[in-house]
Amino acid sequence: MRKLIVMGITLCLPLLAGADETQQRTADSRAVIKAFFGELKGELEGAMKSGGPVNAIAVCNQKAPGIAKQHSAAKGWGSGAPASRSAIPPTHPTPGKSTC
């Protein structure tokens, strides 16, 4: 019985260590997101005051990716799509297949 308890504790220790790492990553992620949104909010407010919603949309399209890269690079993280190909299959026929 004692061997079973020791073995159970030994098997569970790595799981407990992983929980601490997960909590730290979650805290780091929240801090980066908070900083990103704080900077983006300032840019959006300035754009709204100077040119209205059209300017704010331009900020989202042009400045937000740069702000995201800046914040993720500060942590040594990467941002963007994990794969170079689309997960959505093409809708056009491939060679050798009919269009019907």
Jmol script that loads the backbone (N, CA, C; Angstrom):
load data "model"
ATOM      1  N   MET A   1       0.828  -1.197   0.000  1.00  0.00           N
ATOM      2  CA  MET A   1       0.000   0.000   0.000  1.00  0.00           C
ATOM      3  C   MET A   1       0.865   1.251   0.000  1.00  0.00           C
ATOM      4  N   ARG A   2       1.925   1.198   0.805  1.00  0.00           N
ATOM      5  CA  ARG A   2       2.803   2.358   0.903  1.00  0.00           C
ATOM      6  C   ARG A   2       3.496   2.624  -0.434  1.00  0.00           C
ATOM      7  N   LYS A   3       3.879   1.561  -1.151  1.00  0.00           N
ATOM      8  CA  LYS A   3       4.519   1.707  -2.458  1.00  0.00           C
ATOM      9  C   LYS A   3       3.565   2.371  -3.440  1.00  0.00           C
ATOM     10  N   LEU A   4       2.304   2.021  -3.351  1.00  0.00           N
ATOM     11  CA  LEU A   4       1.306   2.600  -4.237  1.00  0.00           C
ATOM     12  C   LEU A   4       1.162   4.099  -3.994  1.00  0.00           C
ATOM     13  N   ILE A   5       1.165   4.522  -2.762  1.00  0.00           N
ATOM     14  CA  ILE A   5       1.049   5.943  -2.415  1.00  0.00           C
ATOM     15  C   ILE A   5       2.272   6.709  -2.903  1.00  0.00           C
ATOM     16  N   VAL A   6       3.458   6.145  -2.670  1.00  0.00           N
ATOM     17  CA  VAL A   6       4.691   6.798  -3.113  1.00  0.00           C
ATOM     18  C   VAL A   6       4.718   6.906  -4.627  1.00  0.00           C
ATOM     19  N   MET A   7       4.308   5.840  -5.310  1.00  0.00           N
ATOM     20  CA  MET A   7       4.297   5.862  -6.763  1.00  0.00           C
ATOM     21  C   MET A   7       3.280   6.887  -7.280  1.00  0.00           C
ATOM     22  N   GLY A   8       2.130   6.977  -6.645  1.00  0.00           N
ATOM     23  CA  GLY A   8       1.118   7.952  -7.051  1.00  0.00           C
ATOM     24  C   GLY A   8       1.605   9.382  -6.894  1.00  0.00           C
ATOM     25  N   ILE A   9       2.269   9.662  -5.780  1.00  0.00           N
ATOM     26  CA  ILE A   9       2.812  11.008  -5.547  1.00  0.00           C
ATOM     27  C   ILE A   9       3.910  11.315  -6.564  1.00  0.00           C
ATOM     28  N   THR A  10       4.756  10.339  -6.830  1.00  0.00           N
ATOM     29  CA  THR A  10       5.840  10.530  -7.791  1.00  0.00           C
ATOM     30  C   THR A  10       5.295  10.831  -9.183  1.00  0.00           C
ATOM     31  N   LEU A  11       4.228  10.174  -9.566  1.00  0.00           N
ATOM     32  CA  LEU A  11       3.634  10.405 -10.886  1.00  0.00           C
ATOM     33  C   LEU A  11       2.924  11.752 -10.973  1.00  0.00           C
ATOM     34  N   CYS A  12       2.441  12.271  -9.867  1.00  0.00           N
ATOM     35  CA  CYS A  12       1.704  13.540  -9.873  1.00  0.00           C
ATOM     36  C   CYS A  12       2.605  14.770  -9.760  1.00  0.00           C
ATOM     37  N   LEU A  13       3.820  14.620  -9.300  1.00  0.00           N
ATOM     38  CA  LEU A  13       4.708  15.779  -9.127  1.00  0.00           C
ATOM     39  C   LEU A  13       4.954  16.561 -10.413  1.00  0.00           C
ATOM     40  N   PRO A  14       5.217  15.912 -11.554  1.00  0.00           N
ATOM     41  CA  PRO A  14       5.405  16.699 -12.776  1.00  0.00           C
ATOM     42  C   PRO A  14       4.181  17.518 -13.161  1.00  0.00           C
ATOM     43  N   LEU A  15       2.996  17.003 -12.858  1.00  0.00           N
ATOM     44  CA  LEU A  15       1.777  17.756 -13.162  1.00  0.00           C
ATOM     45  C   LEU A  15       1.684  19.024 -12.335  1.00  0.00           C
ATOM     46  N   LEU A  16       2.096  18.953 -11.092  1.00  0.00           N
ATOM     47  CA  LEU A  16       2.073  20.133 -10.234  1.00  0.00           C
ATOM     48  C   LEU A  16       3.078  21.174 -10.705  1.00  0.00           C
ATOM     49  N   ALA A  17       4.240  20.748 -11.150  1.00  0.00           N
ATOM     50  CA  ALA A  17       5.252  21.680 -11.654  1.00  0.00           C
ATOM     51  C   ALA A  17       4.756  22.356 -12.925  1.00  0.00           C
ATOM     52  N   GLY A  18       4.048  21.632 -13.777  1.00  0.00           N
ATOM     53  CA  GLY A  18       3.503  22.204 -15.003  1.00  0.00           C
ATOM     54  C   GLY A  18       2.446  23.254 -14.740  1.00  0.00           C
ATOM     55  N   ALA A  19       1.705  23.099 -13.651  1.00  0.00           N
ATOM     56  CA  ALA A  19       0.668  24.065 -13.312  1.00  0.00           C
ATOM     57  C   ALA A  19       1.282  25.425 -12.990  1.00  0.00           C
ATOM     58  N   ASP A  20       2.410  25.442 -12.294  1.00  0.00           N
ATOM     59  CA  ASP A  20       3.081  26.709 -11.985  1.00  0.00           C
ATOM     60  C   ASP A  20       3.529  27.411 -13.255  1.00  0.00           C
ATOM     61  N   GLU A  21       4.080  26.651 -14.189  1.00  0.00           N
ATOM     62  CA  GLU A  21       4.538  27.231 -15.458  1.00  0.00           C
ATOM     63  C   GLU A  21       3.360  27.783 -16.252  1.00  0.00           C
ATOM     64  N   THR A  22       2.263  27.065 -16.254  1.00  0.00           N
ATOM     65  CA  THR A  22       1.067  27.516 -16.966  1.00  0.00           C
ATOM     66  C   THR A  22       0.542  28.808 -16.351  1.00  0.00           C
ATOM     67  N   GLN A  23       0.533  28.884 -15.035  1.00  0.00           N
ATOM     68  CA  GLN A  23       0.061  30.102 -14.371  1.00  0.00           C
ATOM     69  C   GLN A  23       0.967  31.282 -14.700  1.00  0.00           C
ATOM     70  N   GLN A  24       2.279  31.048 -14.765  1.00  0.00           N
ATOM     71  CA  GLN A  24       3.210  32.124 -15.089  1.00  0.00           C
ATOM     72  C   GLN A  24       3.013  32.592 -16.531  1.00  0.00           C
ATOM     73  N   ARG A  25       2.827  31.656 -17.440  1.00  0.00           N
ATOM     74  CA  ARG A  25       2.585  32.024 -18.845  1.00  0.00           C
ATOM     75  C   ARG A  25       1.289  32.804 -18.993  1.00  0.00           C
ATOM     76  N   THR A  26       0.278  32.381 -18.253  1.00  0.00           N
ATOM     77  CA  THR A  26      -1.003  33.088 -18.302  1.00  0.00           C
ATOM     78  C   THR A  26      -0.842  34.514 -17.786  1.00  0.00           C
ATOM     79  N   ALA A  27      -0.119  34.696 -16.704  1.00  0.00           N
ATOM     80  CA  ALA A  27       0.109  36.037 -16.151  1.00  0.00           C
ATOM     81  C   ALA A  27       0.912  36.893 -17.130  1.00  0.00           C
ATOM     82  N   ASP A  28       1.938  36.314 -17.736  1.00  0.00           N
ATOM     83  CA  ASP A  28       2.737  37.050 -18.722  1.00  0.00           C
ATOM     84  C   ASP A  28       1.880  37.454 -19.919  1.00  0.00           C
ATOM     85  N   SER A  29       1.055  36.543 -20.384  1.00  0.00           N
ATOM     86  CA  SER A  29       0.188  36.829 -21.532  1.00  0.00           C
ATOM     87  C   SER A  29      -0.782  37.951 -21.222  1.00  0.00           C
ATOM     88  N   ARG A  30      -1.360  37.914 -20.040  1.00  0.00           N
ATOM     89  CA  ARG A  30      -2.308  38.968 -19.658  1.00  0.00           C
ATOM     90  C   ARG A  30      -1.620  40.328 -19.577  1.00  0.00           C
ATOM     91  N   ALA A  31      -0.387  40.350 -19.094  1.00  0.00           N
ATOM     92  CA  ALA A  31       0.341  41.620 -19.004  1.00  0.00           C
ATOM     93  C   ALA A  31       0.640  42.181 -20.395  1.00  0.00           C
ATOM     94  N   VAL A  32       1.033  41.314 -21.320  1.00  0.00           N
ATOM     95  CA  VAL A  32       1.326  41.766 -22.682  1.00  0.00           C
ATOM     96  C   VAL A  32       0.055  42.254 -23.368  1.00  0.00           C
ATOM     97  N   ILE A  33      -1.037  41.521 -23.188  1.00  0.00           N
ATOM     98  CA  ILE A  33      -2.306  41.923 -23.802  1.00  0.00           C
ATOM     99  C   ILE A  33      -2.775  43.260 -23.240  1.00  0.00           C
ATOM    100  N   LYS A  34      -2.625  43.445 -21.946  1.00  0.00           N
ATOM    101  CA  LYS A  34      -3.031  44.711 -21.325  1.00  0.00           C
ATOM    102  C   LYS A  34      -2.214  45.879 -21.886  1.00  0.00           C
ATOM    103  N   ALA A  35      -0.907  45.687 -22.032  1.00  0.00           N
ATOM    104  CA  ALA A  35      -0.058  46.743 -22.591  1.00  0.00           C
ATOM    105  C   ALA A  35      -0.413  47.009 -24.054  1.00  0.00           C
ATOM    106  N   PHE A  36      -0.648  45.941 -24.815  1.00  0.00           N
ATOM    107  CA  PHE A  36      -1.023  46.088 -26.226  1.00  0.00           C
ATOM    108  C   PHE A  36      -2.314  46.873 -26.364  1.00  0.00           C
ATOM    109  N   PHE A  37      -3.348  46.461 -25.629  1.00  0.00           N
ATOM    110  CA  PHE A  37      -4.628  47.154 -25.735  1.00  0.00           C
ATOM    111  C   PHE A  37      -4.552  48.581 -25.215  1.00  0.00           C
ATOM    112  N   GLY A  38      -3.728  48.836 -24.224  1.00  0.00           N
ATOM    113  CA  GLY A  38      -3.564  50.200 -23.734  1.00  0.00           C
ATOM    114  C   GLY A  38      -2.980  51.108 -24.804  1.00  0.00           C
ATOM    115  N   GLU A  39      -1.951  50.616 -25.493  1.00  0.00           N
ATOM    116  CA  GLU A  39      -1.342  51.415 -26.559  1.00  0.00           C
ATOM    117  C   GLU A  39      -2.292  51.560 -27.750  1.00  0.00           C
ATOM    118  N   LEU A  40      -2.956  50.469 -28.118  1.00  0.00           N
ATOM    119  CA  LEU A  40      -3.888  50.517 -29.246  1.00  0.00           C
ATOM    120  C   LEU A  40      -5.059  51.454 -28.938  1.00  0.00           C
ATOM    121  N   LYS A  41      -5.545  51.440 -27.711  1.00  0.00           N
ATOM    122  CA  LYS A  41      -6.655  52.316 -27.323  1.00  0.00           C
ATOM    123  C   LYS A  41      -6.270  53.787 -27.493  1.00  0.00           C
ATOM    124  N   GLY A  42      -5.040  54.125 -27.086  1.00  0.00           N
ATOM    125  CA  GLY A  42      -4.579  55.506 -27.261  1.00  0.00           C
ATOM    126  C   GLY A  42      -4.527  55.908 -28.730  1.00  0.00           C
ATOM    127  N   GLU A  43      -4.030  54.998 -29.566  1.00  0.00           N
ATOM    128  CA  GLU A  43      -3.977  55.270 -31.012  1.00  0.00           C
ATOM    129  C   GLU A  43      -5.392  55.433 -31.583  1.00  0.00           C
ATOM    130  N   LEU A  44      -6.304  54.567 -31.169  1.00  0.00           N
ATOM    131  CA  LEU A  44      -7.676  54.633 -31.681  1.00  0.00           C
ATOM    132  C   LEU A  44      -8.389  55.902 -31.230  1.00  0.00           C
ATOM    133  N   GLU A  45      -8.203  56.284 -29.981  1.00  0.00           N
ATOM    134  CA  GLU A  45      -8.838  57.509 -29.502  1.00  0.00           C
ATOM    135  C   GLU A  45      -8.326  58.721 -30.263  1.00  0.00           C
ATOM    136  N   GLY A  46      -7.023  58.775 -30.493  1.00  0.00           N
ATOM    137  CA  GLY A  46      -6.458  59.883 -31.261  1.00  0.00           C
ATOM    138  C   GLY A  46      -6.986  59.914 -32.685  1.00  0.00           C
ATOM    139  N   ALA A  47      -7.109  58.743 -33.305  1.00  0.00           N
ATOM    140  CA  ALA A  47      -7.629  58.669 -34.670  1.00  0.00           C
ATOM    141  C   ALA A  47      -9.097  59.075 -34.729  1.00  0.00           C
ATOM    142  N   MET A  48      -9.868  58.680 -33.729  1.00  0.00           N
ATOM    143  CA  MET A  48     -11.288  59.044 -33.704  1.00  0.00           C
ATOM    144  C   MET A  48     -11.456  60.554 -33.572  1.00  0.00           C
ATOM    145  N   LYS A  49     -10.615  61.184 -32.743  1.00  0.00           N
ATOM    146  CA  LYS A  49     -10.712  62.633 -32.564  1.00  0.00           C
ATOM    147  C   LYS A  49     -10.285  63.383 -33.823  1.00  0.00           C
ATOM    148  N   SER A  50      -9.278  62.871 -34.501  1.00  0.00           N
ATOM    149  CA  SER A  50      -8.758  63.604 -35.654  1.00  0.00           C
ATOM    150  C   SER A  50      -9.518  63.335 -36.948  1.00  0.00           C
ATOM    151  N   GLY A  51     -10.098  62.142 -37.105  1.00  0.00           N
ATOM    152  CA  GLY A  51     -10.756  61.859 -38.377  1.00  0.00           C
ATOM    153  C   GLY A  51     -11.955  60.960 -38.306  1.00  0.00           C
ATOM    154  N   GLY A  52     -12.405  60.618 -37.141  1.00  0.00           N
ATOM    155  CA  GLY A  52     -13.601  59.801 -37.004  1.00  0.00           C
ATOM    156  C   GLY A  52     -13.352  58.319 -37.197  1.00  0.00           C
ATOM    157  N   PRO A  53     -14.427  57.572 -37.373  1.00  0.00           N
ATOM    158  CA  PRO A  53     -14.335  56.118 -37.468  1.00  0.00           C
ATOM    159  C   PRO A  53     -13.480  55.619 -38.642  1.00  0.00           C
ATOM    160  N   VAL A  54     -13.476  56.354 -39.730  1.00  0.00           N
ATOM    161  CA  VAL A  54     -12.674  55.931 -40.891  1.00  0.00           C
ATOM    162  C   VAL A  54     -11.192  55.914 -40.520  1.00  0.00           C
ATOM    163  N   ASN A  55     -10.744  56.920 -39.807  1.00  0.00           N
ATOM    164  CA  ASN A  55      -9.356  56.952 -39.339  1.00  0.00           C
ATOM    165  C   ASN A  55      -9.079  55.822 -38.348  1.00  0.00           C
ATOM    166  N   ALA A  56     -10.048  55.511 -37.502  1.00  0.00           N
ATOM    167  CA  ALA A  56      -9.865  54.443 -36.519  1.00  0.00           C
ATOM    168  C   ALA A  56      -9.709  53.091 -37.205  1.00  0.00           C
ATOM    169  N   ILE A  57     -10.445  52.874 -38.264  1.00  0.00           N
ATOM    170  CA  ILE A  57     -10.315  51.630 -39.026  1.00  0.00           C
ATOM    171  C   ILE A  57      -8.927  51.533 -39.638  1.00  0.00           C
ATOM    172  N   ALA A  58      -8.421  52.640 -40.148  1.00  0.00           N
ATOM    173  CA  ALA A  58      -7.076  52.644 -40.718  1.00  0.00           C
ATOM    174  C   ALA A  58      -6.024  52.314 -39.654  1.00  0.00           C
ATOM    175  N   VAL A  59      -6.227  52.794 -38.439  1.00  0.00           N
ATOM    176  CA  VAL A  59      -5.298  52.481 -37.344  1.00  0.00           C
ATOM    177  C   VAL A  59      -5.307  50.977 -37.080  1.00  0.00           C
ATOM    178  N   CYS A  60      -6.496  50.377 -37.061  1.00  0.00           N
ATOM    179  CA  CYS A  60      -6.591  48.934 -36.824  1.00  0.00           C
ATOM    180  C   CYS A  60      -5.890  48.150 -37.926  1.00  0.00           C
ATOM    181  N   ASN A  61      -6.031  48.601 -39.157  1.00  0.00           N
ATOM    182  CA  ASN A  61      -5.428  47.886 -40.278  1.00  0.00           C
ATOM    183  C   ASN A  61      -3.928  48.106 -40.388  1.00  0.00           C
ATOM    184  N   GLN A  62      -3.459  49.305 -40.077  1.00  0.00           N
ATOM    185  CA  GLN A  62      -2.065  49.651 -40.345  1.00  0.00           C
ATOM    186  C   GLN A  62      -1.180  49.632 -39.102  1.00  0.00           C
ATOM    187  N   LYS A  63      -1.665  50.142 -37.988  1.00  0.00           N
ATOM    188  CA  LYS A  63      -0.802  50.276 -36.811  1.00  0.00           C
ATOM    189  C   LYS A  63      -0.905  49.108 -35.836  1.00  0.00           C
ATOM    190  N   ALA A  64      -2.056  48.468 -35.748  1.00  0.00           N
ATOM    191  CA  ALA A  64      -2.240  47.381 -34.778  1.00  0.00           C
ATOM    192  C   ALA A  64      -1.255  46.225 -34.990  1.00  0.00           C
ATOM    193  N   PRO A  65      -1.005  45.777 -36.230  1.00  0.00           N
ATOM    194  CA  PRO A  65      -0.029  44.691 -36.394  1.00  0.00           C
ATOM    195  C   PRO A  65       1.373  45.072 -35.914  1.00  0.00           C
ATOM    196  N   GLY A  66       1.786  46.304 -36.151  1.00  0.00           N
ATOM    197  CA  GLY A  66       3.097  46.758 -35.687  1.00  0.00           C
ATOM    198  C   GLY A  66       3.179  46.827 -34.171  1.00  0.00           C
ATOM    199  N   ILE A  67       2.103  47.280 -33.547  1.00  0.00           N
ATOM    200  CA  ILE A  67       2.062  47.349 -32.085  1.00  0.00           C
ATOM    201  C   ILE A  67       2.120  45.928 -31.512  1.00  0.00           C
ATOM    202  N   ALA A  68       1.393  45.004 -32.117  1.00  0.00           N
ATOM    203  CA  ALA A  68       1.402  43.607 -31.649  1.00  0.00           C
ATOM    204  C   ALA A  68       2.795  43.004 -31.779  1.00  0.00           C
ATOM    205  N   LYS A  69       3.464  43.249 -32.902  1.00  0.00           N
ATOM    206  CA  LYS A  69       4.815  42.716 -33.093  1.00  0.00           C
ATOM    207  C   LYS A  69       5.781  43.300 -32.066  1.00  0.00           C
ATOM    208  N   GLN A  70       5.637  44.580 -31.790  1.00  0.00           N
ATOM    209  CA  GLN A  70       6.505  45.244 -30.815  1.00  0.00           C
ATOM    210  C   GLN A  70       6.354  44.600 -29.433  1.00  0.00           C
ATOM    211  N   HIS A  71       5.126  44.380 -29.009  1.00  0.00           N
ATOM    212  CA  HIS A  71       4.893  43.810 -27.678  1.00  0.00           C
ATOM    213  C   HIS A  71       5.293  42.336 -27.606  1.00  0.00           C
ATOM    214  N   SER A  72       5.041  41.586 -28.661  1.00  0.00           N
ATOM    215  CA  SER A  72       5.418  40.173 -28.623  1.00  0.00           C
ATOM    216  C   SER A  72       6.936  40.015 -28.739  1.00  0.00           C
ATOM    217  N   ALA A  73       7.596  40.895 -29.479  1.00  0.00           N
ATOM    218  CA  ALA A  73       9.057  40.830 -29.593  1.00  0.00           C
ATOM    219  C   ALA A  73       9.731  41.178 -28.266  1.00  0.00           C
ATOM    220  N   ALA A  74       9.113  42.055 -27.493  1.00  0.00           N
ATOM    221  CA  ALA A  74       9.674  42.417 -26.193  1.00  0.00           C
ATOM    222  C   ALA A  74       9.730  41.206 -25.265  1.00  0.00           C
ATOM    223  N   LYS A  75       8.822  40.254 -25.453  1.00  0.00           N
ATOM    224  CA  LYS A  75       8.797  39.038 -24.643  1.00  0.00           C
ATOM    225  C   LYS A  75       9.514  37.877 -25.332  1.00  0.00           C
ATOM    226  N   GLY A  76       9.932  38.092 -26.585  1.00  0.00           N
ATOM    227  CA  GLY A  76      10.554  37.009 -27.329  1.00  0.00           C
ATOM    228  C   GLY A  76       9.536  36.046 -27.908  1.00  0.00           C
ATOM    229  N   TRP A  77       8.313  36.499 -28.049  1.00  0.00           N
ATOM    230  CA  TRP A  77       7.246  35.672 -28.591  1.00  0.00           C
ATOM    231  C   TRP A  77       7.074  35.969 -30.062  1.00  0.00           C
ATOM    232  N   GLY A  78       6.480  35.059 -30.779  1.00  0.00           N
ATOM    233  CA  GLY A  78       6.138  35.275 -32.179  1.00  0.00           C
ATOM    234  C   GLY A  78       4.654  35.538 -32.301  1.00  0.00           C
ATOM    235  N   SER A  79       4.278  36.268 -33.307  1.00  0.00           N
ATOM    236  CA  SER A  79       2.862  36.485 -33.546  1.00  0.00           C
ATOM    237  C   SER A  79       2.583  36.205 -35.001  1.00  0.00           C
ATOM    238  N   GLY A  80       1.384  35.753 -35.286  1.00  0.00           N
ATOM    239  CA  GLY A  80       1.016  35.478 -36.659  1.00  0.00           C
ATOM    240  C   GLY A  80       0.470  34.069 -36.806  1.00  0.00           C
ATOM    241  N   ALA A  81       0.224  33.705 -38.053  1.00  0.00           N
ATOM    242  CA  ALA A  81      -0.343  32.396 -38.350  1.00  0.00           C
ATOM    243  C   ALA A  81       0.708  31.314 -38.142  1.00  0.00           C
ATOM    244  N   PRO A  82       0.331  30.186 -37.562  1.00  0.00           N
ATOM    245  CA  PRO A  82       1.292  29.118 -37.317  1.00  0.00           C
ATOM    246  C   PRO A  82       1.667  28.331 -38.560  1.00  0.00           C
ATOM    247  N   ALA A  83       0.894  28.442 -39.612  1.00  0.00           N
ATOM    248  CA  ALA A  83       1.185  27.677 -40.825  1.00  0.00           C
ATOM    249  C   ALA A  83       1.201  28.597 -42.030  1.00  0.00           C
ATOM    250  N   SER A  84       1.926  28.188 -43.055  1.00  0.00           N
ATOM    251  CA  SER A  84       2.015  29.013 -44.257  1.00  0.00           C
ATOM    252  C   SER A  84       0.873  28.737 -45.220  1.00  0.00           C
ATOM    253  N   ARG A  85       0.086  27.718 -44.970  1.00  0.00           N
ATOM    254  CA  ARG A  85      -1.030  27.422 -45.858  1.00  0.00           C
ATOM    255  C   ARG A  85      -2.347  27.664 -45.134  1.00  0.00           C
ATOM    256  N   SER A  86      -3.359  27.913 -45.907  1.00  0.00           N
ATOM    257  CA  SER A  86      -4.679  28.168 -45.345  1.00  0.00           C
ATOM    258  C   SER A  86      -5.328  26.864 -44.895  1.00  0.00           C
ATOM    259  N   ALA A  87      -6.094  26.933 -43.833  1.00  0.00           N
ATOM    260  CA  ALA A  87      -6.823  25.764 -43.347  1.00  0.00           C
ATOM    261  C   ALA A  87      -8.103  25.547 -44.144  1.00  0.00           C
ATOM    262  N   ILE A  88      -8.480  26.543 -44.947  1.00  0.00           N
ATOM    263  CA  ILE A  88      -9.697  26.459 -45.742  1.00  0.00           C
ATOM    264  C   ILE A  88      -9.321  25.957 -47.133  1.00  0.00           C
ATOM    265  N   PRO A  89      -9.902  24.845 -47.578  1.00  0.00           N
ATOM    266  CA  PRO A  89      -9.544  24.324 -48.895  1.00  0.00           C
ATOM    267  C   PRO A  89     -10.042  25.247 -49.999  1.00  0.00           C
ATOM    268  N   PRO A  90      -9.358  25.262 -51.145  1.00  0.00           N
ATOM    269  CA  PRO A  90      -9.794  26.123 -52.245  1.00  0.00           C
ATOM    270  C   PRO A  90     -11.144  25.664 -52.787  1.00  0.00           C
ATOM    271  N   THR A  91     -11.931  26.599 -53.296  1.00  0.00           N
ATOM    272  CA  THR A  91     -13.252  26.275 -53.810  1.00  0.00           C
ATOM    273  C   THR A  91     -13.276  26.094 -55.319  1.00  0.00           C
ATOM    274  N   HIS A  92     -12.169  26.339 -55.959  1.00  0.00           N
ATOM    275  CA  HIS A  92     -12.116  26.166 -57.414  1.00  0.00           C
ATOM    276  C   HIS A  92     -11.714  24.733 -57.745  1.00  0.00           C
ATOM    277  N   PRO A  93     -12.121  24.250 -58.946  1.00  0.00           N
ATOM    278  CA  PRO A  93     -11.784  22.868 -59.291  1.00  0.00           C
ATOM    279  C   PRO A  93     -10.276  22.698 -59.529  1.00  0.00           C
ATOM    280  N   THR A  94      -9.783  21.564 -59.131  1.00  0.00           N
ATOM    281  CA  THR A  94      -8.369  21.258 -59.365  1.00  0.00           C
ATOM    282  C   THR A  94      -8.225  20.640 -60.751  1.00  0.00           C
ATOM    283  N   PRO A  95      -7.013  20.641 -61.321  1.00  0.00           N
ATOM    284  CA  PRO A  95      -6.833  20.041 -62.647  1.00  0.00           C
ATOM    285  C   PRO A  95      -7.304  18.584 -62.663  1.00  0.00           C
ATOM    286  N   GLY A  96      -8.048  18.228 -63.701  1.00  0.00           N
ATOM    287  CA  GLY A  96      -8.537  16.852 -63.830  1.00  0.00           C
ATOM    288  C   GLY A  96      -9.915  16.643 -63.248  1.00  0.00           C
ATOM    289  N   LYS A  97     -10.454  17.638 -62.565  1.00  0.00           N
ATOM    290  CA  LYS A  97     -11.800  17.518 -62.009  1.00  0.00           C
ATOM    291  C   LYS A  97     -12.731  18.450 -62.756  1.00  0.00           C
ATOM    292  N   SER A  98     -13.971  17.997 -62.953  1.00  0.00           N
ATOM    293  CA  SER A  98     -14.918  18.839 -63.670  1.00  0.00           C
ATOM    294  C   SER A  98     -15.493  19.897 -62.734  1.00  0.00           C
ATOM    295  N   THR A  99     -16.144  20.869 -63.311  1.00  0.00           N
ATOM    296  CA  THR A  99     -16.728  21.956 -62.517  1.00  0.00           C
ATOM    297  C   THR A  99     -18.115  21.604 -62.003  1.00  0.00           C
ATOM    298  N   CYS A 100     -18.689  20.487 -62.432  1.00  0.00           N
ATOM    299  CA  CYS A 100     -20.036  20.106 -61.990  1.00  0.00           C
ATOM    300  C   CYS A 100     -20.021  19.429 -60.682  1.00  0.00           C
TER     301      CYS A 100
END
end "model"
wireframe off; spacefill off
backbone 0.3
color backbone group
